[in-house]
Amino acid sequence: MFNFEAHRETKYKNVMTKILFTYDMLRKGFAGLTERYDVTFPEGRNFSPEEVLDMIPEYEVLCSSFAIPVNKELIEKGTNLRLVANFGVGYNNIDVAYALEKGITIANTPHAVIAPTANLALGLMIDAARRITECDRRLRKEGKEMKTGILENLGTNITGQTLGIIGLGRIGKALCKRANACGMEVIYHNRRQLHLEEETRLDVVYAELEELLEKSDFVSLNAPYTPETHHLIGENELKRMKQSAILINTARGALVDEKALVRALKEREILAAGLDVYEFDDFPSPELLGLENVVLTPHIGTQTLHDRLEMAKEVTNNVIGFLEGDRPVSKVVRP
């Protein structure tokens, strides 16, 4: 059995509330918890799923990440568990329906991820449009042999172009503001259309999915992943897009049928893509790695030190708010 007594970090050993972290990072971001409660961290690594299963009966709060599945088995063993505070906006690692059924609150970090993810989406748009990464690779490889004439290495503008955003939630709205600042027209598709006042404030126009795909020069996926949105973009949707269109995905990989996307990029049915997430195991398929007209990043949507610290603070506030009721908690209210 794992000896976790040595891993506890607290200034108040007599405090009853026990909090288990499955990961060890950014301790200063969680200072508000270690000052108040009995907190257990692993040392310099993540706990394994087996270790968490072994320890969980003692704890009231679990601070989890995608590395650990919070499944029925874990929930059943968490006989004192009251809160699961996930590090991230996504919660696919958690059996939310079962946890809620057991009276366990689920919290995530939807606010800290907004700006960095929207910034990355805009960066991928510009990179793919202006062929920045492609030209960087070629210049390093070809050196002075690379052609640099007036009509060589032509890219695409973003100013004056139409951006179609699928999923106008917090991140989609943040991207909308950035696109408007770049002089883009923005249309969107959502499960529910926004009120006219909010559309006017954001300077966006609603479109059905088919219309959005046909009209957009750039299509950005910012929708949550659900069974209904699995392969939201597949062969038929890619065929509806302009040949000059660029697809951006910073949401969830399985929103896109990756095999269909590879074919569309190879056959130039669309111009390019910028991807931060992938359908299989968070890593692009070998076919994508071999294509020049796609920009690939390894799921770095929130990968800045500042934003990781902000996420840690949001986890901290969720836990304190839940335990003490003195601040809002970002609760997940449905699967």
ABEGO torsion letter per residue (X at the ends): XBBAAAABBBABAABABBBBBABBBGAAAAAAAAAABBBBBBBGBBBBAAAAAAAAAABABBBBBAABBBBAAAAAABAABABBBBBEABAAABBAAAAAAAGBBBBBBAAAAAAAAAAAAAAAAAAAAAGAAAAAAAAAAAEAABBABAABGBBBBABGBBBBBBGBBAAAAAAAAAAAAAGBBBBBBBABBBBAAAAAAAGBBBBBAAAAAAABABBBBABBBBAAABGABBAAAAAABBAABBBBBABBAAABBAAAAAAAAAAGABABBBBABBABGGBBBAAAAABAABBBBBGAAABBAAAAAAAAAAAAAAAAAAAAGABBBBBBABX
